[in-house]
Amino acid sequence: MLPFAMGHYIEKPGPPPVRFLEVFKSSYYADVSLNQWLALTPPELVQAHLKIDPQTLAAFHKEKFPVVPG
């Protein structure tokens, strides 16, 4: 169980197929992509706060991808 409002992800390193059920105690659901959020944040802010290089910053996607390869 995760604490309320904590960011998380699921990693599946290989076979077999996985089935995942996520249950919320709220009637409201919001999915936030950290990748998309960082891509849409002014790059100067992201670089200044996270100390990442321009190549890493350029790899973020402005579109949301619910499932991404590892």
C-alpha positions as a printed Julia matrix, in Angstrom:
70×3 Matrix{Float64}:
   0.0     0.0     0.0
   1.3     3.44   -0.93
   0.87    6.57    1.14
  -1.65    9.09   -0.21
  -0.45   11.19   -3.17
   2.92    9.44   -3.44
   4.29    9.05   -6.94
   5.0     5.5    -8.02
   5.51    3.26  -11.02
   5.4    -0.42  -11.85
   8.32   -2.18  -13.51
   7.96   -5.53  -15.23
  11.44   -6.75  -16.2
  10.32   -9.76  -18.28
   7.87  -12.61  -18.78
   5.35  -13.87  -17.79
   2.5   -11.39  -18.5
   1.41   -9.35  -15.51
  -2.1    -8.4   -14.41
  -2.39   -5.33  -12.27
  -5.35   -4.01  -10.33
  -5.16   -0.61   -8.69
  -7.86    0.39   -6.23
  -8.56    3.93   -5.07
 -10.51    5.13   -2.04
 -11.69    8.18   -3.96
 -14.42    8.79   -6.5
 -11.97   11.0    -8.44
  -9.02    9.64  -10.44
  -6.19   11.67  -11.94
  -3.19   10.24  -13.75
  -0.11   12.46  -13.86
   2.81   11.57  -16.08
   6.08   12.74  -14.52
   7.75   12.43  -17.93
   5.14   14.71  -19.53
   5.13   17.12  -16.6
   8.91   17.56  -16.79
   8.77   17.97  -20.59
   6.19   20.75  -20.28
   8.02   22.58  -17.47
  10.4    25.35  -18.6
  13.7    23.56  -19.3
  15.74   26.09  -17.31
  13.78   25.2   -14.16
  14.12   21.45  -14.65
  17.86   21.7   -15.27
  18.42   24.06  -12.35
  16.5    21.92   -9.85
  17.33   18.39  -11.01
  20.86   19.03  -12.3
  20.27   16.98  -15.46
  22.07   17.34  -18.77
  20.38   18.7   -21.93
  20.29   15.23  -23.56
  18.28   13.79  -20.67
  15.95   16.77  -20.73
  15.41   16.35  -24.49
  14.38   12.71  -23.95
  11.21   13.67  -22.02
   7.96   13.41  -24.01
   5.3    16.12  -24.16
   2.69   13.45  -24.94
   1.53   11.05  -22.24
   2.37    7.37  -22.72
   0.54    5.2   -20.15
   2.92    2.27  -20.68
   6.57    2.76  -21.6
   9.38    0.27  -22.2
  11.98   -0.05  -19.44
